[in-house]
Amino acid sequence: MSSDRYGRVRVLQFTILWFSLFTCLSGLTNSFEQLLVVRALQGLGILGGWYAD
């Protein structure tokens, strides 16, 4: 797992930053397709945070 290689705290920090970035970007989307892509990328941050613990 990447959290074992890079450290759990650093991976969790990255996933929180990733989630926060794409949460902010979801407010700036102009179409449903853009929102779908941004929310999918946001979900990767949630998934990474789930597995970092």
N, CA, C and O atoms as a GROMACS GRO file, in nm:
protein
  212
    1MET      N    1   0.084  -0.119   0.000
    1MET     CA    2   0.000   0.000   0.000
    1MET      C    3   0.087   0.124   0.000
    1MET      O    4   0.198   0.124   0.053
    2SER      N    5   0.036   0.229  -0.060
    2SER     CA    6   0.113   0.353  -0.065
    2SER      C    7   0.127   0.416   0.073
    2SER      O    8   0.226   0.485   0.100
    3SER      N    9   0.030   0.394   0.160
    3SER     CA   10   0.039   0.453   0.294
    3SER      C   11   0.151   0.389   0.374
    3SER      O   12   0.211   0.455   0.459
    4ASP      N   13   0.180   0.262   0.348
    4ASP     CA   14   0.292   0.198   0.416
    4ASP      C   15   0.425   0.248   0.361
    4ASP      O   16   0.523   0.257   0.434
    5ARG      N   17   0.428   0.279   0.233
    5ARG     CA   18   0.552   0.324   0.170
    5ARG      C   19   0.583   0.470   0.205
    5ARG      O   20   0.698   0.502   0.235
    6TYR      N   21   0.485   0.557   0.202
    6TYR     CA   22   0.508   0.700   0.219
    6TYR      C   23   0.470   0.752   0.357
    6TYR      O   24   0.499   0.867   0.389
    7GLY      N   25   0.408   0.672   0.439
    7GLY     CA   26   0.364   0.716   0.571
    7GLY      C   27   0.217   0.749   0.570
    7GLY      O   28   0.168   0.816   0.479
    8ARG      N   29   0.148   0.703   0.670
    8ARG     CA   30   0.002   0.720   0.674
    8ARG      C   31  -0.040   0.865   0.687
    8ARG      O   32  -0.139   0.908   0.628
    9VAL      N   33   0.035   0.942   0.764
    9VAL     CA   34  -0.003   1.082   0.785
    9VAL      C   35   0.011   1.160   0.655
    9VAL      O   36  -0.078   1.238   0.621
   10ARG      N   37   0.119   1.140   0.583
   10ARG     CA   38   0.141   1.213   0.458
   10ARG      C   39   0.036   1.176   0.353
   10ARG      O   40  -0.013   1.264   0.281
   11VAL      N   41   0.002   1.050   0.344
   11VAL     CA   42  -0.100   1.006   0.248
   11VAL      C   43  -0.236   1.063   0.287
   11VAL      O   44  -0.310   1.108   0.200
   12LEU      N   45  -0.268   1.062   0.414
   12LEU     CA   46  -0.396   1.117   0.459
   12LEU      C   47  -0.402   1.268   0.434
   12LEU      O   48  -0.507   1.319   0.395
   13GLN      N   49  -0.292   1.338   0.456
   13GLN     CA   50  -0.289   1.482   0.427
   13GLN      C   51  -0.312   1.507   0.278
   13GLN      O   52  -0.386   1.599   0.242
   14PHE      N   53  -0.250   1.427   0.194
   14PHE     CA   54  -0.267   1.444   0.050
   14PHE      C   55  -0.412   1.418   0.008
   14PHE      O   56  -0.467   1.492  -0.073
   15THR      N   57  -0.473   1.314   0.063
   15THR     CA   58  -0.611   1.283   0.025
   15THR      C   59  -0.709   1.390   0.074
   15THR      O   60  -0.807   1.420   0.007
   16ILE      N   61  -0.682   1.448   0.191
   16ILE     CA   62  -0.766   1.557   0.240
   16ILE      C   63  -0.752   1.679   0.151
   16ILE      O   64  -0.851   1.745   0.120
   17LEU      N   65  -0.629   1.710   0.110
   17LEU     CA   66  -0.606   1.822   0.019
   17LEU      C   67  -0.674   1.796  -0.115
   17LEU      O   68  -0.736   1.887  -0.171
   18TRP      N   69  -0.662   1.674  -0.168
   18TRP     CA   70  -0.726   1.635  -0.294
   18TRP      C   71  -0.878   1.653  -0.284
   18TRP      O   72  -0.939   1.713  -0.372
   19PHE      N   73  -0.938   1.602  -0.177
   19PHE     CA   74  -1.082   1.612  -0.157
   19PHE      C   75  -1.125   1.758  -0.147
   19PHE      O   76  -1.225   1.798  -0.207
   20SER      N   77  -1.050   1.838  -0.073
   20SER     CA   78  -1.084   1.979  -0.056
   20SER      C   79  -1.076   2.055  -0.188
   20SER      O   80  -1.162   2.137  -0.218
   21LEU      N   81  -0.973   2.028  -0.266
   21LEU     CA   82  -0.956   2.094  -0.395
   21LEU      C   83  -1.074   2.066  -0.487
   21LEU      O   84  -1.130   2.158  -0.545
   22PHE      N   85  -1.111   1.939  -0.500
   22PHE     CA   86  -1.219   1.905  -0.591
   22PHE      C   87  -1.356   1.942  -0.534
   22PHE      O   88  -1.452   1.955  -0.611
   23THR      N   89  -1.368   1.957  -0.403
   23THR     CA   90  -1.491   2.010  -0.346
   23THR      C   91  -1.509   2.155  -0.387
   23THR      O   92  -1.619   2.196  -0.424
   24CYS      N   93  -1.401   2.232  -0.380
   24CYS     CA   94  -1.408   2.373  -0.423
   24CYS      C   95  -1.434   2.384  -0.573
   24CYS      O   96  -1.512   2.468  -0.617
   25LEU      N   97  -1.370   2.298  -0.651
   25LEU     CA   98  -1.389   2.302  -0.796
   25LEU      C   99  -1.531   2.263  -0.836
   25LEU      O  100  -1.580   2.307  -0.940
   26SER      N  101  -1.598   2.182  -0.756
   26SER     CA  102  -1.735   2.143  -0.791
   26SER      C  103  -1.829   2.263  -0.788
   26SER      O  104  -1.932   2.263  -0.855
   27GLY      N  105  -1.796   2.364  -0.710
   27GLY     CA  106  -1.878   2.485  -0.708
   27GLY      C  107  -1.856   2.575  -0.828
   27GLY      O  108  -1.933   2.668  -0.851
   28LEU      N  109  -1.753   2.549  -0.905
   28LEU     CA  110  -1.720   2.632  -1.021
   28LEU      C  111  -1.757   2.568  -1.154
   28LEU      O  112  -1.725   2.623  -1.259
   29THR      N  113  -1.821   2.454  -1.151
   29THR     CA  114  -1.856   2.384  -1.276
   29THR      C  115  -1.973   2.453  -1.345
   29THR      O  116  -2.055   2.519  -1.282
   30ASN      N  117  -1.979   2.435  -1.477
   30ASN     CA  118  -2.082   2.500  -1.556
   30ASN      C  119  -2.181   2.403  -1.618
   30ASN      O  120  -2.283   2.445  -1.673
   31SER      N  121  -2.152   2.274  -1.611
   31SER     CA  122  -2.242   2.177  -1.672
   31SER      C  123  -2.245   2.050  -1.588
   31SER      O  124  -2.162   2.030  -1.499
   32PHE      N  125  -2.342   1.967  -1.618
   32PHE     CA  126  -2.355   1.841  -1.546
   32PHE      C  127  -2.236   1.751  -1.572
   32PHE      O  128  -2.192   1.680  -1.481
   33GLU      N  129  -2.184   1.751  -1.693
   33GLU     CA  130  -2.070   1.666  -1.727
   33GLU      C  131  -1.945   1.707  -1.649
   33GLU      O  132  -1.871   1.621  -1.600
   34GLN      N  133  -1.922   1.835  -1.636
   34GLN     CA  134  -1.810   1.884  -1.557
   34GLN      C  135  -1.826   1.844  -1.411
   34GLN      O  136  -1.731   1.801  -1.346
   35LEU      N  137  -1.946   1.860  -1.360
   35LEU     CA  138  -1.973   1.822  -1.222
   35LEU      C  139  -1.951   1.674  -1.200
   35LEU      O  140  -1.898   1.633  -1.097
   36LEU      N  141  -1.991   1.592  -1.297
   36LEU     CA  142  -1.973   1.448  -1.287
   36LEU      C  143  -1.825   1.412  -1.278
   36LEU      O  144  -1.787   1.327  -1.197
   37VAL      N  145  -1.743   1.473  -1.361
   37VAL     CA  146  -1.599   1.446  -1.361
   37VAL      C  147  -1.536   1.492  -1.230
   37VAL      O  148  -1.457   1.419  -1.170
   38VAL      N  149  -1.569   1.612  -1.186
   38VAL     CA  150  -1.511   1.666  -1.064
   38VAL      C  151  -1.553   1.583  -0.943
   38VAL      O  152  -1.472   1.557  -0.854
   39ARG      N  153  -1.678   1.543  -0.939
   39ARG     CA  154  -1.723   1.461  -0.826
   39ARG      C  155  -1.660   1.322  -0.827
   39ARG      O  156  -1.636   1.265  -0.720
   40ALA      N  157  -1.633   1.268  -0.945
   40ALA     CA  158  -1.563   1.140  -0.952
   40ALA      C  159  -1.421   1.153  -0.898
   40ALA      O  160  -1.374   1.066  -0.825
   41LEU      N  161  -1.353   1.261  -0.933
   41LEU     CA  162  -1.219   1.284  -0.881
   41LEU      C  163  -1.222   1.313  -0.731
   41LEU      O  164  -1.130   1.276  -0.658
   42GLN      N  165  -1.328   1.376  -0.686
   42GLN     CA  166  -1.346   1.401  -0.543
   42GLN      C  167  -1.362   1.267  -0.470
   42GLN      O  168  -1.312   1.249  -0.359
   43GLY      N  169  -1.430   1.175  -0.532
   43GLY     CA  170  -1.449   1.043  -0.473
   43GLY      C  171  -1.319   0.968  -0.455
   43GLY      O  172  -1.306   0.888  -0.362
   44LEU      N  173  -1.222   0.992  -0.542
   44LEU     CA  174  -1.090   0.930  -0.524
   44LEU      C  175  -1.024   0.978  -0.394
   44LEU      O  176  -0.953   0.902  -0.328
   45GLY      N  177  -1.048   1.104  -0.359
   45GLY     CA  178  -0.996   1.154  -0.232
   45GLY      C  179  -1.061   1.087  -0.113
   45GLY      O  180  -0.994   1.059  -0.014
   46ILE      N  181  -1.189   1.062  -0.121
   46ILE     CA  182  -1.259   0.991  -0.014
   46ILE      C  183  -1.207   0.848  -0.002
   46ILE      O  184  -1.181   0.798   0.107
   47LEU      N  185  -1.192   0.784  -0.118
   47LEU     CA  186  -1.142   0.646  -0.120
   47LEU      C  187  -1.000   0.638  -0.066
   47LEU      O  188  -0.968   0.546   0.010
   48GLY      N  189  -0.916   0.731  -0.102
   48GLY     CA  190  -0.780   0.733  -0.051
   48GLY      C  191  -0.775   0.756   0.099
   48GLY      O  192  -0.693   0.696   0.169
   49GLY      N  193  -0.860   0.842   0.148
   49GLY     CA  194  -0.868   0.867   0.292
   49GLY      C  195  -0.917   0.745   0.367
   49GLY      O  196  -0.876   0.718   0.480
   50TRP      N  197  -1.005   0.672   0.304
   50TRP     CA  198  -1.059   0.550   0.366
   50TRP      C  199  -0.950   0.446   0.382
   50TRP      O  200  -0.940   0.381   0.486
   51TYR      N  201  -0.866   0.430   0.278
   51TYR     CA  202  -0.763   0.327   0.281
   51TYR      C  203  -0.635   0.373   0.350
   51TYR      O  204  -0.549   0.289   0.380
   52ALA      N  205  -0.619   0.501   0.375
   52ALA     CA  206  -0.497   0.550   0.443
   52ALA      C  207  -0.500   0.515   0.591
   52ALA      O  208  -0.395   0.509   0.655
   53ASP      N  209  -0.619   0.492   0.645
   53ASP     CA  210  -0.628   0.460   0.788
   53ASP      C  211  -0.598   0.318   0.819
   53ASP      O  212  -0.603   0.278   0.935
   0.00000   0.00000   0.00000
